[in-house]
Amino acid sequence: MVEAKVKEKPIQPVDRATIRFAGDSGDGIQLSGGQFTLVTAALGNDLATLPDYPAEIRAPAGTLPGVSSFQISFSQEEVLTPGDEPDVLVAMNPAALKTNIGDLPSGRIVIVNSDAFGELDLKKAGYEVNPLEEGDHLKSYRVIPVPMSSVTQEALKESPLSKKDVSRCKNFFALGVVYWMYDRPLQPTLDWIKTKFAGKSDIIEANSKVLKAGYNYAVVTQIFTTHYAVRKAKLKPGVYRNITGTDATVLGLIAASEISETPLFYGSYPITPASDILHELSRHKNFGVKTFQAEDEMSAVGSAIGASYGGHIGVTGTSGPGISLKSEFLGLAVMVELPLVVINVQRAGPSTGMPTKSEQADLLQAYFGRHGECPLAVVAAATPADCFRMVFESVRIATKYMTPVIFLSDGYLTNGAQPWRIPEIDELPKFKIDRTIDPKTYRPYDRDPVTLARKWVVPGTPGVEYRIGGLETEDGTGGVSYNPMNHEIMVRFREAKIKRIADDIPPLKIKGNQKGDLLVLGWGSTYGAITTAVEHLQEQGLSVSSAHLRYLNPFPKNLGDVLYRFKQVLVPELNLGQLLLILRGQFNREFIGFNKIQGKPFKVREIQEKIEELLRA
């Protein structure tokens, strides 16, 4: 019966669609977006997501600071960003409508829970009149008011659930409506509901019934006239899964541990948005992973250094303020020359800043945020899936060069998701920890002639007992030394060791012409917006190329050569120009900064307009 009615409404093929769910923190917005993402990934579309959490974690319900949103862009072609502008906004209350409507171009679809537009709801959101009934606020959009709350209550009138629990189900009603609009199947989410709420039959029945009710509402009502079809993307052959930056980071750490046959230890203190890495890693004890929730940031990094001293891969994770607190221990790790991976999921600062919003403002901190001459390696991921490769690389570099490595992610990457082709084991770089030692000749600070790394010896190895500490060490023996010339020797060794990593990383690749009028150089999570903008303008015949840095200290060896091939170099960053400052210090040429500090990623349009301004000046 339902299928027959669906066929009566036309299906319109589209190449790409962008949907934003928005509502109160308690409206299940992230759950709805996450389920739509999983179903869309299973259907074979390429996609990118942008979860956006409330600026205030416990803001009063229905207020502007309490709005949560989830945006997904999916396509039959490659998707590098979650989209600049939604095609559909699903707003669960007036506050969600008010904070998000400005991002929609004219003519787009707005689906609202009309039951949530009472006098008090409007007052909380700062509306003087109901925008669904009066004024010109929404006249340029296709507004579809749906009484989600009352229809949900009607569907569950015989349910034993409380009124409050019934109200919580309305997000599944909205999800069912959007599933019909974009030709998504219900069954994967119905199966998920059974698993998620196993043992709670009343909740399973209620959520399942409301999901179907939303779908059927779109089928039978005349206000929904068309539904859209996005064909399956042509992806590289292989087995795919949907993956967030958090999941990719966790799997990358585990893969590095397994490949190197070295156990993994993760010491961390809870901090937004890095906490989920600890939560996820703690689930993988079957791989020998040891996790430790410390009482503070210093204890967390100290435990990771101790684990490295004991022969484990020591890893600690945090966000911006936590790096500040870990800085003294990072100096210790540099001095004792032990492998350590430090994950920094960057967020807007300074101080507590905006914990749920993203920035790229910790690059200079990663470079210089320690006292003394204290160099270490710095890498950054470009996409959520790229977190797997770059944290894997962090472990490889740390263990090969006996150095701390800071791995830079951010809230945009760690919370975002995309399809990821699961690599075959033989596709992963192979590296083993060389623990061979000759007790007759061993000295703790003798160095490998190629890497300048000292040996990684586990305490208790017969005949090679040694001590290490934060005081300056003597070249070779590792004993405490106050000799000024020895201090300079050791400082230069530690610096040279980091520079030699450049011999062991891939050259920087240019997308587009290998020389020309303009190069757009980025790092971290700006990758998607930069690449998409540049590709659009290349199709128009403009002389613009892009390159993206994943290795930030040291830089790829060919970076200087790449930079000098272009008349102008544009450097977009979600900060006030930190990479720009470093580039100006290392390369004798001018660079153009393009900066955004709003806790939000770049839009493709913003970068495209800046490029056009420079090329047409």
Long-range contacts (C-beta under 8 A, 24 or more apart in sequence): 2-215, 2-216, 2-219, 5-219, 5-220, 6-180, 6-219, 6-227, 9-219, 9-224, 9-225, 9-226, 9-227, 10-225, 10-226, 11-183, 11-226, 11-227, 11-228, 11-229, 12-226, 12-227, 12-228, 12-229, 13-228, 13-229, 13-230, 13-231, 14-228, 14-229, 14-230, 15-75, 15-76, 15-77, 15-230, 16-73, 16-74, 16-75, 16-76, 16-77, 16-79, 16-83, 16-230, 17-73, 17-74, 17-75, 17-87, 17-88, 17-182, 17-228, 17-230, 18-71, 18-72, 18-73, 18-82, 18-83, 18-85, 18-86, 18-87, 18-88, 19-71, 19-72, 19-86, 19-87, 19-88, 19-90, 19-178, 19-182, 20-69, 20-70, 20-71, 20-86, 20-88, 20-89, 20-90, 20-100, 20-103, 21-69, 21-70, 21-71, 21-90, 21-92, 21-174, 21-178, 22-67, 22-68, 22-69, 22-70, 22-89, 22-90, 22-91, 22-92, 22-96, 22-97, 22-99, 22-100, 23-67, 23-68, 23-69, 23-90, 23-91, 23-92, 23-93, 23-96, 23-113, 23-171, 24-61, 24-62, 24-66, 24-67, 24-68, 24-92, 24-93, 24-95, 24-96, 25-53, 25-54, 25-59, 25-61, 25-66, 25-68, 26-61, 26-168, 27-68, 27-92, 27-93, 27-170, 27-171, 28-168, 28-171, 28-172, 29-68, 29-69, 29-70, 29-92, 29-171, 30-68, 30-70, 31-171, 32-70, 32-90, 32-171, 32-172, 32-174, 32-175, 33-70, 33-71, 33-72, 34-70, 35-175, 35-189, 35-192, 36-72, 36-175, 36-178, 36-179, 36-184, 37-72, 37-242, 37-417, 38-188, 38-189, 38-192, 38-242, 39-179, 39-184, 39-185, 39-188, 39-189, 40-72, 40-74, 40-184, 41-240, 41-241, 41-242, 41-417, 41-419, 42-188, 42-242, 43-184, 43-185, 43-232, 44-232, 44-233, 44-235, 45-74, 45-75, 45-76, 45-230, 45-232, 45-233, 46-74, 46-75, 46-76, 46-77, 46-78, 46-79, 46-233, 46-235, 46-418, 46-419, 47-72, 47-73, 47-74, 47-75, 47-79, 47-242, 47-417, 47-418, 47-419, 48-72, 48-73, 48-79, 48-80, 48-81, 48-82, 48-83, 48-416, 48-417, 48-418, 48-528, 49-73, 49-82, 49-415, 49-416, 49-417, 49-418, 50-82, 50-412, 50-415, 50-416, 50-601, 51-415, 51-416, 52-356, 53-356, 53-415, 54-356, 55-354, 55-356, 55-357, 57-355, 57-356, 60-124, 62-93, 62-94, 62-95, 62-120, 62-121, 62-124, 62-125, 63-95, 63-124, 63-125, 64-95, 64-98, 64-99, 64-125, 64-126, 66-95, 67-95, 67-96, 67-99, 67-100, 69-96, 69-99, 69-100, 74-230, 75-230, 75-233, 76-230, 76-231, 76-232, 76-233, 76-234, 77-233, 78-233, 79-418, 80-383, 80-527, 80-528, 80-529, 80-531, 80-532, 81-528, 81-529, 81-532, 81-601, 81-603, 81-604, 82-416, 84-603, 84-604, 84-605, 88-178, 88-181, 90-174, 90-177, 90-178, 92-116, 92-148, 92-170, 92-171, 92-174, 93-117, 93-121, 93-125, 94-121, 94-122, 94-124, 94-125, 94-127, 94-131, 95-121, 95-124, 95-125, 97-125, 97-131, 98-125, 98-126, 98-127, 101-137, 101-138, 101-141, 104-141, 106-140, 106-141, 107-140, 107-141, 107-142, 108-141, 108-142, 109-141, 109-142, 109-144, 110-138, 110-141, 110-142, 110-143, 110-144, 111-144, 111-146, 111-174, 111-177, 111-178, 112-143, 112-144, 112-145, 112-146, 113-146, 113-147, 113-148, 113-149, 113-170, 113-174, 114-145, 114-146, 114-147, 114-148, 115-147, 115-148, 115-149, 115-150, 116-148, 116-149, 144-223, 144-224, 146-174, 146-177, 146-217, 146-223, 148-173, 148-174, 148-214, 151-213, 151-217, 152-210, 152-213, 155-209, 155-210, 155-213, 156-206, 156-209, 156-210, 159-202, 159-205, 159-206, 159-209, 160-202, 161-202, 161-203, 161-206, 165-203, 165-206, 166-206, 169-206, 169-207, 169-210, 170-210, 172-207, 172-210, 172-211, 172-214, 173-210, 173-211, 173-213, 173-214, 173-217, 174-214, 175-211, 175-214, 176-210, 176-211, 176-212, 176-213, 176-214, 176-215, 176-216, 176-217, 176-218, 177-214, 177-215, 177-217, 177-218, 177-224, 179-211, 179-214, 179-215, 180-214, 180-215, 180-218, 180-219, 180-224, 180-227, 181-218, 181-224, 181-227, 181-228, 182-227, 182-228, 182-229, 182-230, 183-227, 183-228, 183-229, 183-230, 186-211, 186-212, 186-215, 233-419, 235-419, 235-421, 236-421, 238-421, 238-422, 239-421, 239-422, 240-419, 240-420, 240-421, 240-422, 241-419, 241-420, 241-422, 242-417, 242-418, 242-419, 242-420, 243-384, 243-385, 243-388, 243-417, 243-418, 243-419, 243-420, 244-384, 244-414, 244-415, 244-416, 244-417, 245-381, 245-383, 245-384, 245-385, 245-387, 245-409, 245-413, 245-414, 245-415, 245-416, 245-417, 246-276, 246-277, 246-280, 246-387, 246-414, 246-415, 247-280, 248-381, 248-384, 248-385, 248-386, 248-387, 248-388, 248-391, 248-420, 249-277, 249-343, 249-387, 249-388, 249-391, 249-407, 249-409, 249-414, 250-277, 250-280, 250-281, 250-284, 251-388, 252-387, 252-388, 252-389, 252-390, 252-391, 252-392, 252-395, 253-281, 253-289, 253-313, 253-315, 253-341, 253-391, 253-392, 253-395, 254-281, 254-284, 254-287, 254-289, 255-388, 255-392, 255-428, 256-313, 256-391, 256-392, 256-395, 256-396, 257-287, 257-288, 257-289, 257-313, 257-395, 258-287, 259-428, 259-429, 259-430, 259-431, 260-313, 260-395, 260-396, 260-399, 260-431, 260-432, 260-433, 261-432, 261-433, 262-311, 262-312, 262-313, 262-399, 262-433, 263-288, 263-289, 263-290, 263-311, 263-312, 263-313, 264-288, 264-289, 264-290, 264-312, 264-313, 264-315, 265-289, 265-290, 265-291, 265-292, 265-303, 265-304, 265-307, 265-308, 265-312, 265-313, 265-314, 265-315, 266-290, 266-291, 266-292, 266-304, 266-315, 266-316, 266-317, 267-291, 267-292, 267-294, 267-299, 267-300, 267-301, 267-302, 267-303, 267-304, 267-307, 267-314, 267-315, 267-316, 268-292, 268-293, 268-294, 268-300, 268-316, 268-317, 268-318, 269-293, 269-294, 269-295, 269-296, 269-297, 269-299, 269-300, 269-318, 269-322, 271-297, 271-318, 271-319, 271-321, 271-322, 271-355, 272-319, 272-347, 272-355, 272-356, 273-319, 273-345, 273-347, 273-355, 273-356, 273-411, 273-414, 273-415, 274-317, 274-318, 274-319, 274-322, 274-343, 274-344, 274-345, 274-414, 276-414, 277-317, 277-343, 277-345, 277-414, 278-317, 296-325, 297-322, 297-325, 297-326, 298-325, 298-326, 298-328, 298-329, 300-326, 301-326, 301-329, 301-330, 301-333, 301-340, 301-342, 302-329, 304-340, 305-329, 305-332, 305-333, 305-336, 305-338, 305-340, 308-333, 308-338, 308-339, 308-340, 309-336, 309-338, 309-459, 309-468, 310-458, 310-459, 311-456, 311-458, 311-459, 313-339, 313-341, 313-395, 313-398, 313-399, 314-338, 314-339, 314-340, 314-341, 315-340, 315-341, 315-342, 315-343, 315-395, 316-340, 316-341, 316-342, 316-343, 317-342, 317-343, 317-344, 317-345, 318-342, 318-343, 318-344, 318-345, 319-344, 319-345, 319-346, 319-347, 319-355, 320-344, 320-346, 320-347, 320-349, 320-350, 320-353, 320-361, 320-362, 320-365, 321-349, 321-351, 321-352, 321-353, 323-362, 323-365, 323-366, 323-369, 323-406, 324-365, 324-369, 327-369, 327-370, 327-371, 328-370, 328-371, 330-369, 330-370, 330-374, 330-376, 330-404, 331-370, 331-371, 331-372, 331-374, 331-470, 332-470, 333-376, 333-404, 334-370, 334-374, 334-375, 334-376, 334-403, 334-404, 334-494, 335-469, 335-470, 335-471, 335-472, 335-473, 336-468, 336-469, 336-470, 336-473, 337-402, 337-403, 337-445, 337-453, 337-454, 337-494, 338-402, 338-404, 338-456, 338-468, 339-395, 339-398, 339-399, 339-401, 339-402, 339-403, 339-404, 339-405, 339-456, 340-398, 340-403, 340-404, 340-405, 341-391, 341-394, 341-395, 341-398, 341-404, 341-405, 341-407, 342-404, 342-405, 342-406, 342-407, 343-391, 343-407, 343-409, 344-406, 344-407, 344-408, 344-409, 345-409, 345-410, 345-411, 345-413, 345-414, 346-408, 346-409, 346-410, 346-411, 347-410, 347-411, 348-597, 348-599, 354-599, 356-411, 357-411, 357-599, 357-600, 358-410, 358-411, 358-412, 358-525, 358-574, 358-599, 358-600, 358-601, 359-410, 359-574, 359-575, 359-597, 359-599, 360-408, 360-410, 360-523, 360-524, 360-525, 360-526, 360-573, 360-574, 360-575, 360-578, 361-574, 361-575, 361-576, 361-578, 361-597, 362-408, 363-408, 363-523, 363-552, 363-575, 363-578, 363-579, 363-582, 364-578, 364-581, 364-582, 366-406, 366-408, 366-552, 366-553, 367-552, 367-553, 367-582, 373-491, 373-494, 373-495, 375-494, 375-495, 375-498, 375-553, 376-403, 376-404, 376-405, 376-406, 376-498, 376-553, 377-401, 377-403, 377-404, 377-405, 377-406, 377-498, 377-501, 377-553, 377-554, 378-405, 378-406, 378-408, 378-551, 378-552, 378-553, 379-405, 379-406, 379-407, 379-408, 379-550, 379-551, 379-552, 380-407, 380-408, 380-409, 380-523, 380-524, 380-549, 380-550, 380-552, 381-407, 381-408, 381-409, 381-413, 381-524, 381-525, 381-550, 382-523, 382-524, 382-525, 382-527, 382-528, 382-548, 382-550, 383-413, 383-416, 383-418, 383-525, 383-527, 383-528, 384-413, 384-414, 384-416, 384-417, 384-418, 384-420, 385-418, 385-419, 385-420, 386-413, 386-527, 386-550, 387-413, 387-414, 388-420, 390-550, 392-428, 392-429, 393-429, 393-505, 396-429, 396-431, 397-501, 397-504, 399-431, 399-433, 399-456, 400-431, 400-451, 400-453, 400-504, 401-451, 401-452, 401-453, 401-497, 401-498, 401-500, 401-501, 402-451, 402-453, 402-454, 402-456, 402-497, 403-453, 403-497, 403-498, 408-524, 408-552, 409-524, 409-525, 410-524, 410-525, 410-574, 412-525, 412-601, 413-524, 413-525, 437-461, 437-464, 439-463, 439-464, 443-476, 443-477, 443-478, 444-468, 444-473, 444-477, 444-478, 445-473, 445-474, 445-475, 445-476, 445-477, 445-478, 446-476, 447-493, 447-497, 450-500, 451-497, 451-500, 452-493, 452-496, 452-497, 452-500, 453-497, 498-553, 498-554, 499-554, 501-551, 501-554, 502-551, 502-554, 502-555, 502-556, 502-557, 503-557, 505-551, 505-554, 505-556, 506-556, 507-556, 507-557, 507-558, 508-547, 508-549, 508-555, 508-556, 508-558, 508-559, 508-562, 509-547, 510-545, 510-546, 510-547, 510-562, 511-535, 511-545, 511-546, 511-547, 512-538, 512-544, 512-545, 512-546, 513-543, 513-545, 514-545, 514-565, 515-565, 515-566, 516-543, 516-544, 516-545, 516-565, 516-566, 516-567, 517-542, 517-543, 517-544, 517-566, 517-567, 517-568, 517-615, 518-542, 518-543, 518-544, 518-545, 518-566, 518-567, 518-568, 518-569, 518-570, 518-611, 518-614, 518-615, 519-544, 519-545, 519-546, 519-547, 519-562, 519-563, 519-565, 519-566, 519-568, 519-569, 519-570, 520-544, 520-545, 520-546, 520-547, 520-569, 520-570, 520-571, 520-572, 520-607, 520-611, 521-546, 521-547, 521-548, 521-549, 521-563, 521-569, 521-570, 521-571, 521-579, 521-583, 521-591, 522-546, 522-547, 522-548, 522-549, 522-571, 522-572, 522-573, 523-548, 523-549, 523-550, 523-552, 523-573, 523-579, 524-574, 525-574, 525-601, 526-572, 526-573, 526-574, 526-601, 526-602, 528-601, 529-572, 529-601, 529-602, 529-603, 529-604, 529-606, 529-607, 530-572, 530-602, 530-607, 532-604, 533-604, 533-605, 533-607, 533-608, 533-611, 534-607, 534-611, 536-604, 536-608, 537-608, 537-611, 537-612, 542-611, 542-612, 542-615, 543-615, 544-611, 544-615, 549-579, 552-579, 555-586, 559-587, 560-586, 560-587, 563-587, 563-589, 564-589, 568-592, 568-614, 570-594, 570-610, 570-611, 570-614, 572-596, 572-602, 572-607, 572-610, 574-601, 574-602
